[in-house]
Amino acid sequence: MLTVRDIKKKFIKLEKNNKKSEILANDGISFTAKDGMILGILGPNGAGKTTLLRITAGIIEPTSGTVNYDELDFKNNEIEIKKNFAYLSGNTKIYNTVSAYELLKMCAEVYGVEKNKIEKRIEEISKKLKMDSFLYNRISSLSTGQTQRVNIARCLIHDPKYYILDEATSGLDIISSQIILDFIKEEKNRGKTILYSTHYMEEAENICDYVLMINKGKVVKEGTPDKIKKDTKTTNLRDAFFSVIGGVKNE
């Protein structure tokens, strides 16, 4: 179980005349993600989603608040925790001069996957993400959707318990997006815990068990998709979000 409590993150912004101002990217965000759950973190660009996920992944430190994985706090158990999760950001870059197979083999070795299990693991992942047709192609020759599938494949080579996925389908065609969404559902059914950040409300409604709607660094609404729609008297999460923030004009 992943537990995040009262996360706050301040950034200093340099303005005209060298004046400094504080920006509160996350303002007291808390949530619990149980085993076998897809927890959606929804909101527009600039809402604070990526900052929250980077804190959860230990990439940046919060100004205050705590992150615990299976009752282990991140600050004192960083190495052990990082062995059990995968992080994918919206702008993650991968080596493009090697083939998808070579990259996965290299990542498997880095994560300490047993040598006699690496080939089988790559084969399983390739089938799961439908990569067989381009597994041995150089990454620089792949389409955007194929490259993203390779990117996700390198995240799951060590069979992590937790996935932190930031805009995993952004800019992808409908086929690549569906392959990734199907994979996420399969991993949930295997008992994995998945944090899934997106600004695609329809996508989140399709796969998420629980949703945090974030705007301007704060959670403005949370609950199951059905509960949120019921509370806001709407038929979809997009309309529910606008209902909560008072419409586009208030932004």
C-alpha positions in Angstrom: 0.0 0.0 0.0 1.2 3.5 -0.9 0.4 6.3 1.5 1.0 10.0 0.8 0.3 12.5 3.6 -0.1 16.3 3.4 2.4 16.8 0.6 3.3 20.5 0.0 5.9 21.7 -2.4 7.0 25.3 -2.8 9.1 26.7 -5.7 10.7 30.1 -5.9 9.9 32.1 -9.0 12.2 34.9 -10.1 10.1 37.8 -11.5 11.0 41.2 -12.9 13.5 43.4 -11.1 14.9 40.2 -9.5 11.9 39.9 -7.1 11.1 36.5 -5.8 7.7 34.9 -5.3 6.6 31.5 -4.0 4.6 29.1 -6.0 2.8 26.3 -4.1 2.8 23.5 -6.7 1.2 21.0 -4.2 -0.8 22.3 -1.3 -1.5 19.6 1.3 -2.3 16.6 -1.0 -3.0 13.2 0.7 -4.1 9.8 -0.7 -3.8 6.1 -0.2 -3.4 3.6 -3.1 -4.1 0.0 -2.1 -2.8 -3.1 -3.7 -4.6 -3.9 -7.0 -5.8 -0.3 -7.5 -5.5 2.2 -10.3 -5.6 5.6 -8.8 -6.1 8.4 -11.3 -4.6 11.8 -10.8 -6.5 14.2 -13.1 -6.2 17.8 -13.9 -5.1 20.3 -16.6 -1.5 21.1 -17.5 0.1 23.0 -14.6 -2.2 21.6 -12.0 0.6 20.0 -10.0 0.3 16.4 -11.2 3.8 15.9 -12.3 5.3 17.5 -9.2 3.2 15.2 -7.0 4.4 12.1 -9.0 8.0 13.2 -8.9 7.8 13.5 -5.1 6.1 10.2 -4.8 8.9 8.6 -6.9 11.6 10.3 -4.8 12.9 12.4 -7.6 12.3 15.6 -5.7 11.8 16.2 -2.0 8.6 17.8 -0.7 8.7 21.0 1.3 6.7 19.0 3.9 4.7 15.8 4.1 5.5 12.1 3.9 5.5 9.2 1.4 5.3 5.6 2.6 5.5 2.4 0.7 4.3 -0.7 2.6 4.8 1.3 5.8 8.4 2.1 4.9 9.2 5.9 4.7 10.9 7.0 1.5 13.5 9.1 3.2 15.1 6.2 5.1 14.4 3.3 2.7 14.9 4.9 -0.7 17.0 2.1 -2.3 14.7 -0.7 -1.1 11.6 1.1 -2.2 13.0 2.0 -5.7 13.6 -1.6 -6.4 9.9 -2.2 -6.2 8.5 0.5 -8.5 8.7 1.9 -12.0 8.4 5.5 -12.9 7.5 6.9 -16.4 7.4 10.6 -17.0 5.8 12.3 -19.9 9.2 13.3 -21.3 11.4 10.3 -20.5 14.1 9.9 -23.1 15.6 6.5 -24.0 18.7 5.5 -26.0 17.7 5.5 -29.6 20.9 4.0 -31.1 20.1 0.5 -29.8 17.3 -1.9 -30.5 14.3 -2.4 -28.2 15.7 -5.8 -27.3 19.1 -4.5 -26.4 17.6 -1.8 -24.2 15.4 -4.3 -22.3 18.3 -6.6 -21.8 20.4 -3.8 -20.4 17.7 -2.6 -18.1 17.2 -6.2 -16.8 20.8 -6.4 -16.0 20.8 -3.1 -14.2 17.8 -4.2 -12.1 19.5 -7.5 -11.3 17.1 -9.8 -13.0 18.5 -13.3 -12.9 20.4 -14.0 -16.1 18.6 -17.3 -16.8 15.3 -15.4 -16.6 16.0 -12.4 -18.8 15.1 -13.8 -22.2 11.8 -15.2 -20.9 11.0 -11.9 -19.3 11.7 -10.0 -22.5 9.6 -12.4 -24.5 6.6 -12.1 -22.0 6.8 -8.3 -22.1 7.1 -8.2 -25.9 3.9 -10.2 -26.3 2.1 -8.2 -23.6 2.8 -4.9 -25.3 2.7 -6.3 -28.9 6.3 -5.5 -29.6 7.3 -8.6 -31.5 7.2 -7.0 -34.9 9.8 -4.3 -33.9 11.6 -5.8 -31.0 14.9 -6.0 -32.8 14.6 -2.7 -34.6 16.7 0.3 -33.7 14.6 2.6 -31.4 15.4 5.6 -33.6 13.4 4.0 -36.4 10.2 3.4 -34.4 7.0 5.4 -34.4 6.0 7.5 -31.4 3.6 4.8 -30.2 6.1 2.0 -30.6 8.8 4.1 -28.7 6.4 4.6 -25.8 5.6 0.9 -25.6 9.4 0.3 -25.4 9.6 3.0 -22.7 6.9 1.2 -20.7 8.5 -2.2 -21.3 11.8 -1.0 -19.7 9.7 0.0 -16.6 8.3 -3.4 -16.1 11.3 -5.6 -16.8 11.9 -6.2 -13.1 8.2 -6.9 -12.4 7.7 -4.0 -10.0 4.8 -3.8 -7.5 4.1 -0.1 -8.0 3.8 1.8 -11.3 3.9 5.6 -11.4 2.8 6.6 -14.9 2.7 10.3 -15.9 0.8 11.0 -19.2 1.6 7.5 -20.5 -0.6 7.8 -23.6 -0.2 11.5 -24.4 0.1 12.1 -28.1 -0.4 8.5 -29.1 -2.6 7.0 -31.7 -5.7 5.1 -30.7 -4.1 1.6 -31.2 -1.0 2.3 -29.1 -3.1 4.0 -26.4 -5.4 1.0 -26.1 -2.5 -1.4 -25.9 -1.1 0.6 -23.0 -4.5 0.9 -21.3 -5.1 -2.9 -21.6 -1.6 -3.5 -20.1 -2.5 -1.3 -17.2 -5.7 -3.2 -16.5 -3.8 -6.5 -16.7 -1.3 -5.3 -14.1 -4.0 -4.2 -11.8 -5.6 -7.6 -12.0 -2.2 -9.0 -11.0 -2.4 -7.0 -7.8 -0.1 -4.1 -8.8 -0.7 -0.6 -7.6 -0.8 2.0 -10.3 -0.7 5.8 -10.1 -2.0 7.1 -13.4 -1.7 10.8 -14.2 -3.6 12.1 -17.2 -5.6 15.1 -18.5 -7.7 12.7 -20.6 -10.8 12.5 -18.5 -12.5 9.8 -20.6 -9.5 7.6 -20.4 -9.4 7.8 -16.6 -13.1 7.1 -16.4 -12.5 3.9 -18.3 -9.7 2.4 -16.1 -9.4 4.2 -12.7 -10.9 2.7 -9.5 -10.4 6.0 -7.6 -9.7 9.5 -8.8 -8.1 12.7 -7.4 -9.0 15.8 -9.3 -6.3 18.4 -8.9 -6.4 22.1 -9.8 -3.9 24.8 -8.9 -2.0 22.4 -6.5 -5.0 21.3 -4.5 -7.4 18.3 -4.6 -10.7 19.8 -5.6 -12.6 16.5 -5.7 -11.9 12.8 -5.0 -13.8 9.5 -5.1 -14.7 6.7 -7.5 -15.7 7.9 -11.0 -19.3 7.0 -10.3 -19.4 8.8 -6.9 -17.9 11.9 -8.4 -20.4 11.9 -11.3 -23.2 11.4 -8.8 -22.1 14.2 -6.5 -21.8 16.6 -9.4 -24.9 15.5 -11.1 -23.0 14.9 -14.4 -22.6 12.0 -16.8 -18.8 12.1 -17.3 -15.7 13.2 -15.5 -15.0 16.0 -17.9 -18.2 17.7 -17.0 -17.7 16.8 -13.4 -14.4 18.6 -13.3 -15.8 21.8 -14.8 -18.6 21.6 -12.4 -16.2 21.5 -9.4 -14.0 24.4 -10.6 -17.0 26.5 -11.7 -16.4 26.3 -15.4 -13.7 27.5 -17.8 -14.4 31.2 -17.3 -13.3 31.0 -13.6 -9.9 29.8 -14.7 
